[in-house]
């Protein structure tokens, strides 16, 4: 069943459409397009699969396209600049709209380009991966990577709409399906213990791409994210909870080289590391930590970092995390499963002990 949610941001509120057969639904795009110039930003893997139905849905407009290479390693300033080349070559104006057709990398890059082109133009998110549908397409975080840190260059720029067509998951490699499940698990850990239990009971169906199970998981994930974003759009408070596992995960991605681990794989390991540190602080029980590890492993994700990471390398990379304030590392941790907080009160000994339990000194 197709349905819509709303991200409540006053005059900038926007819908999240979730369902099947949505790519070609002209009516889902039209209300959110102010001019007649559209630039579809996609990549070499997605374009052969889904560019044509999107172009057909937008046939009433003047549609151009820019096709970027696929992969986190291409989320760079140089590749991002190709979007501006295409916009300027086609003489796009301030009433143009970008369509981000792809996974999280495309969504982040196209959204950041929309935030910057002529000081801001509209864009619509059309996510084609599970991770993008449940997380990165919603909330307006956009950006590119720097060799020193992931997503360190970017802007908050909300889309005009999100069109999440579940049919695109049919062509998603199993590894990327698992990567998306890391973000789904995160939502249960930070906000909804009942949803976490549901995931434990339905992980086999999700991995088998059961349509009803995927639809529910995506809808509940988007509900939680929309609620948090509406309350704290610019991450001055509770929105930071959405980064559970990400401080560890981003360090892994940067440390091993962008693209070596998928973002969701790094987040999966990061969730387990955050749970371990929460246990060491006396918040989670041993059984809670085991539940987290078991669920992450069942999703097909790593429960710890790669062997080449060291405790020293983790600390070196974590200090450039975007949640650092006044030089103080802030971490998202779990007082209990289904409830998270942001704290800068983690003692160095507990953090070091947790890191050393996972990696060499």
SULCORLIN-V947469 format. One record per helix or strand. SS is the DSSP state (~ for helix, > for strand). FROM is the first residue (numbers start at 1). LEN is the number of residues. If there is no record, write none. Layout:
ss: [SS;SS]
from: [FROM;FROM]
len: [LEN;LEN]
This chain:
ss: [>;~;>;~;>;~;>;~;~;>;~;>;~;>;>;>;~;~;~;~;~;~;>;>;~;~;>;~;>;>;>;>;~;>]
from: [3;10;14;26;37;44;62;72;77;97;104;122;130;141;149;161;166;174;193;211;238;246;258;261;263;286;310;311;325;328;331;339;348;360]
len: [5;3;6;5;7;14;7;3;13;6;16;6;7;6;8;5;6;18;15;21;6;11;1;1;18;13;1;8;1;1;6;5;11;1]
